[in-house]
C-alpha cells in the first residue's frame, strides 16, 4: 500500500514508533487490525477533543514498561516475522493465551 504523508509527520511517527520498537509499517498494520476489531476507529473522533474521553480497557503502563514488554515479546521488531505474526504475539501476551477473536 502506498500513501502520501507530510514529511514532518512521517519523521515524527518514525521516531515515535522506533522508540517503541516498531516500524511504521507494523504500527499501521496494528492500527488497521484494531480498527477491524472495533469495527471503527479504535479511539474517539470528535470536532473538539476536549469533550472526548478515552478510557483504555487496561491501565496504561509507563513507556519504559511498554518498551520492555515489546522487546520481551519480539526480541527485536526488525526480525523476519510478518506484521500478522507480531500482532498475534501481542494479542496472545495481552490475553495470557486465552482465545480472543479480532
C-alpha positions in Angstrom: 0.0 0.0 0.0 1.3 3.4 -0.8 0.2 6.7 0.6 1.4 10.3 0.9 2.1 11.8 4.2 3.7 15.1 5.2 7.5 14.6 5.7 7.5 16.2 9.2 4.6 13.9 10.3 6.4 10.9 8.9 9.6 11.8 10.6 7.8 12.2 14.0 6.0 8.9 13.5 9.2 7.1 12.6 10.9 8.5 15.7 7.9 7.6 18.0 7.5 4.0 16.7 11.2 3.4 16.6 11.3 4.5 20.2 8.6 1.9 20.9 10.5 -0.8 19.0 8.1 -0.8 16.0 8.4 0.0 12.3 6.0 2.5 10.8 4.6 -0.4 8.7 4.0 -2.5 11.8 2.3 0.4 13.6 0.0 1.0 10.7 -0.8 -2.7 10.5 -1.7 -2.8 14.2 -3.9 0.3 13.7 -5.8 -1.4 10.8 -6.2 -4.6 12.8 -7.6 -2.8 15.8 -9.9 -0.8 13.6 -11.3 -4.0 12.1 -11.7 -5.5 15.6 -13.6 -2.3 16.8 -15.5 -2.1 13.5 -14.4 1.6 13.5 -11.6 3.8 14.7 -10.1 2.5 17.9 -10.3 5.9 19.5 -12.7 8.8 19.9 -13.0 11.2 17.0 -14.9 14.4 17.6 -14.9 18.0 16.5 -13.5 19.2 19.8 -11.1 16.7 21.5 -11.7 18.5 24.9 -15.0 16.6 25.1 -13.6 13.3 24.2 -12.9 10.9 27.0 -10.9 7.7 26.2 -10.8 5.1 28.9 -8.5 2.2 27.9 -9.6 -1.4 28.7 -6.5 -1.8 30.8 -4.4 0.8 32.8 -1.7 2.2 30.5 1.7 1.1 31.7 4.7 3.5 31.6 6.6 4.0 28.3 9.6 2.1 29.8 7.4 -0.9 30.8 5.7 -0.9 27.3 9.2 -0.8 25.6 10.4 -3.7 27.8 7.3 -5.7 27.1 7.5 -5.2 23.4 11.1 -6.2 23.3 10.4 -9.3 25.5 7.7 -10.3 23.1 9.6 -9.8 19.9 13.2 -9.6 20.9 13.8 -7.2 18.0 11.0 -6.0 15.8 13.4 -6.0 12.9 13.1 -9.7 12.6 11.6 -11.6 9.7 8.1 -12.2 11.2 5.1 -10.8 9.4 3.1 -8.0 10.9 0.3 -10.5 11.5 2.6 -12.8 13.5 3.7 -9.8 15.6 0.1 -8.7 16.2 -0.8 -12.3 17.1 2.1 -12.4 19.6 1.0 -9.2 21.2 -2.6 -10.4 21.5 -1.5 -13.8 22.8 0.5 -12.0 25.5 -2.2 -9.4 26.3 -4.8 -12.2 26.7 -2.4 -14.5 28.5 -3.1 -17.2 25.9 -6.9 -17.0 26.0 -8.6 -17.3 22.6 -9.8 -13.8 21.6 -11.4 -13.0 18.2 -10.0 -10.0 16.5 
